[in-house]
Amino acid sequence: MPLSDAEVERYARQLLLPGWGKVPQDFVRVSRVQVVGGGPVAGPALAYLAAAGVGTILVDDAADAAAEDAAGWLWPPDRVGQPRSSVALESLRGANRFAKVRLHATGADPTAALVCASGATAREAAERARTAGIPHVVAEGDGDGGSVVVVPPGAPCFACAFRVGTGIPPPPATAAALGALAAAELLMILSGASLPMEGRRIELVRGHPQSRPTTRQPGCACGAPRVV
């Protein structure tokens, strides 16, 4: 189904971007993105996806809102102690009437994933996306910077690109930049506006992104043929 007149009006500015247009926007519209994690990195990413017109956003976060989550745009201080996912749904409801925002549940069948977590949670979520055969992007804050690992279909997996960090949470501005960057990278995959899309790791150091291609580690399971 082509974009309606109301949708064309809503996305008018981004439809004019070089390499974008109605076809890429339609690809984004029919996508279902699972967003794993919450907090200062996930908040801007969720807002970015909703504003860009992702058809269905599946919020996957089991934690309660904490005081530090107020820097994540979606969780005001008076909601501390409440489920982060429920608060996020309420905050995003008015972002874009064409985007559906729901809680992730078994059988949701996402077409892509955005992981805004760290440590074991990030690794497990990325591996689930890999075995499901869906494109995914992982954003991890670390100290004054962080990283965004882009894994389109067939690219080296997150484990191949993983680097041990300090475990220090990033400041709010850095977290927001990481979330927005990760969302933008996923949108480029979903829209097909930048093909061929290769796997890469983007390091954000003091606000400056440094990108390099990822390489498959010898013997990694991501190099084996996928069983369907």
C-alpha positions as CSV (number, residue, x, y, z in Angstrom):
1,M,0.0,0.0,0.0
2,P,1.5,3.4,-1.0
3,L,2.0,6.2,1.5
4,S,-1.1,8.1,2.2
5,D,-1.3,11.9,1.6
6,A,-1.2,12.4,5.4
7,E,2.0,10.2,5.6
8,V,3.6,12.1,2.8
9,E,2.9,15.4,4.6
10,R,4.2,13.9,7.9
11,Y,7.5,12.8,6.4
12,A,7.9,15.6,3.8
13,R,11.2,16.8,5.1
14,Q,12.9,13.4,5.2
15,L,11.4,12.3,1.8
16,L,13.6,15.1,0.3
17,L,16.8,13.7,1.7
18,P,19.3,12.4,-1.0
19,G,18.8,8.6,-1.4
20,W,15.5,8.7,0.5
21,G,12.0,8.9,-1.0
22,K,8.7,7.1,-0.8
23,V,10.1,3.6,-1.4
24,P,12.6,3.7,1.4
25,Q,10.0,5.3,3.7
26,D,7.6,2.5,2.9
27,F,10.3,-0.1,3.8
28,V,10.7,1.7,7.2
29,R,6.9,1.8,7.6
30,V,6.4,-1.9,7.4
31,S,9.3,-2.8,9.7
32,R,8.9,-4.1,13.2
33,V,11.8,-3.2,15.4
34,Q,12.5,-4.8,18.8
35,V,14.4,-2.3,21.1
36,V,16.2,-4.1,23.9
37,G,17.0,-2.1,27.0
38,G,16.1,1.3,28.3
39,G,17.7,4.4,29.9
40,P,19.8,7.3,28.5
41,V,20.8,5.4,25.4
42,A,17.5,3.8,24.5
43,G,15.3,6.9,25.1
44,P,16.7,8.9,22.2
45,A,16.8,5.8,20.0
46,L,13.2,5.1,20.6
47,A,12.2,8.7,20.0
48,Y,14.2,8.7,16.8
49,L,12.6,5.5,15.4
50,A,9.1,6.7,16.2
51,A,9.7,10.1,14.6
52,A,11.2,8.4,11.5
53,G,8.1,6.3,10.9
54,V,9.1,2.8,11.9
55,G,5.8,0.9,11.6
56,T,5.9,-1.1,14.9
57,I,8.3,-0.5,17.8
58,L,8.5,-3.4,20.3
59,V,9.8,-2.2,23.6
60,D,11.8,-5.0,25.4
61,D,12.9,-3.8,28.8
62,A,12.2,-5.5,32.2
63,A,13.7,-2.9,34.5
64,D,12.0,-0.2,36.5
65,A,12.8,3.4,36.0
66,A,15.6,4.8,38.1
67,A,16.8,8.3,38.9
68,E,19.5,8.2,36.2
69,D,17.0,7.3,33.5
70,A,15.6,10.9,33.6
71,A,18.5,11.7,31.2
72,G,16.9,9.3,28.7
73,W,14.1,11.8,27.6
74,L,11.3,9.3,28.2
75,W,11.4,8.7,31.9
76,P,10.6,11.8,34.0
77,P,11.8,11.9,37.7
78,D,8.3,11.4,39.0
79,R,8.1,8.0,37.4
80,V,11.0,6.4,39.3
81,G,10.1,2.9,40.4
82,Q,7.6,2.3,37.6
83,P,8.2,-0.2,34.8
84,R,10.4,1.6,32.2
85,S,8.7,-0.1,29.3
86,S,5.2,1.1,30.3
87,V,6.5,4.7,30.9
88,A,8.2,4.6,27.5
89,L,5.0,3.6,25.7
90,E,3.2,6.5,27.3
91,S,5.9,9.0,26.4
92,L,6.1,7.8,22.8
93,R,2.4,7.7,22.2
94,G,2.2,11.3,20.8
95,A,5.5,11.1,18.9
96,N,4.0,9.9,15.6
97,R,0.4,8.7,15.1
98,F,1.5,6.4,12.3
99,A,4.0,4.4,14.5
100,K,2.7,1.7,16.7
101,V,4.5,1.3,20.0
102,R,4.0,-1.9,21.9
103,L,5.5,-4.1,24.5
104,H,7.6,-6.9,23.1
105,A,6.1,-10.3,23.6
106,T,6.6,-13.9,22.6
107,G,5.7,-14.3,18.9
108,A,6.1,-10.7,18.1
109,D,8.3,-11.6,15.1
110,P,10.5,-8.5,14.7
111,T,12.2,-7.8,11.4
112,A,15.1,-6.0,13.0
113,A,16.5,-5.3,16.5
114,L,18.2,-2.3,18.2
115,V,20.1,-3.2,21.4
116,C,20.7,-0.4,23.8
117,A,22.3,-2.4,26.6
118,S,25.7,-3.6,27.7
119,G,27.5,-6.7,29.0
120,A,25.7,-10.0,29.0
121,T,22.4,-8.5,28.1
122,A,23.8,-7.0,24.9
123,R,25.6,-10.1,23.9
124,E,22.6,-12.3,24.5
125,A,20.2,-10.0,22.6
126,A,22.6,-9.7,19.7
127,E,23.0,-13.5,19.5
128,R,19.2,-13.9,19.5
129,A,19.0,-11.5,16.6
130,R,21.8,-13.3,14.7
131,T,20.2,-16.7,15.1
132,A,16.8,-15.2,14.0
133,G,18.5,-13.9,10.9
134,I,17.4,-10.3,11.3
135,P,19.6,-7.2,11.0
136,H,20.6,-5.5,14.3
137,V,22.5,-2.7,15.8
138,V,24.1,-2.6,19.2
139,A,24.8,0.6,21.1
140,E,27.0,0.5,24.2
141,G,28.0,3.6,26.3
142,D,31.4,3.5,27.9
143,G,33.0,6.3,29.8
144,D,33.3,9.5,27.7
145,G,32.2,7.6,24.6
146,G,30.9,4.3,23.4
147,S,30.4,2.2,20.4
148,V,27.7,1.3,17.8
149,V,28.1,-2.1,16.1
150,V,26.1,-2.5,12.9
151,V,25.2,-6.1,11.8
152,P,23.3,-6.3,8.5
153,P,22.4,-9.7,7.2
154,G,25.5,-11.8,6.5
155,A,27.9,-9.5,8.3
156,P,30.3,-10.5,11.1
157,C,28.3,-10.8,14.3
158,F,28.5,-8.6,17.4
159,A,30.7,-11.1,19.2
160,C,33.3,-10.7,16.4
161,A,33.4,-7.0,17.0
162,F,33.1,-7.1,20.8
163,R,35.6,-5.1,22.8
164,V,35.9,-5.1,26.6
165,G,35.0,-1.6,28.0
166,T,35.4,0.1,31.3
167,G,31.8,-0.4,32.4
168,I,31.5,3.3,33.3
169,P,28.2,4.9,32.2
170,P,28.5,7.7,29.6
171,P,27.3,11.3,30.4
172,P,23.8,12.1,29.1
173,A,24.9,14.0,26.0
174,T,27.1,11.1,24.9
175,A,24.3,8.5,25.6
176,A,21.9,10.5,23.5
177,A,24.4,10.7,20.7
178,L,24.9,7.0,20.8
179,G,21.2,6.2,20.8
180,A,20.5,8.6,17.9
181,L,23.5,7.2,15.9
182,A,22.4,3.6,16.4
183,A,18.8,4.4,15.4
184,A,20.1,6.2,12.2
185,E,22.3,3.2,11.3
186,L,19.4,0.8,11.7
187,L,17.1,3.0,9.6
188,M,19.7,2.9,6.8
189,I,19.5,-0.9,6.8
190,L,15.7,-1.0,6.9
191,S,15.2,1.6,4.2
192,G,17.8,0.2,1.8
193,A,18.9,3.8,1.2
194,S,22.6,2.9,1.6
195,L,23.5,-0.4,-0.2
196,P,25.5,-2.5,0.0
197,M,25.5,-2.2,3.8
198,E,28.5,-3.7,5.4
199,G,29.1,-4.6,9.0
200,R,31.0,-2.0,11.0
201,R,32.0,-0.8,14.4
202,I,31.7,3.0,15.1
203,E,33.6,4.3,18.1
204,L,32.3,7.6,19.5
205,V,35.2,9.3,21.2
206,R,34.6,12.8,22.7
207,G,31.8,13.3,20.2
208,H,33.8,12.2,17.1
209,P,32.8,9.0,15.3
210,Q,35.5,6.7,14.0
211,S,34.2,3.9,11.8
212,R,36.0,0.7,10.7
213,P,34.7,-2.5,9.0
214,T,34.2,-5.6,11.2
215,T,35.9,-8.8,10.4
216,R,34.7,-12.3,11.2
217,Q,36.7,-14.1,13.8
218,P,38.1,-17.6,12.8
219,G,35.7,-20.3,13.8
220,C,32.8,-18.0,14.8
221,A,29.3,-19.5,14.4
222,C,28.3,-16.5,12.3
223,G,30.3,-17.8,9.4
224,A,28.4,-21.1,9.2
225,P,25.4,-21.4,6.8
226,R,22.2,-20.5,8.5
227,V,19.8,-23.4,9.1
228,V,16.1,-22.4,8.4
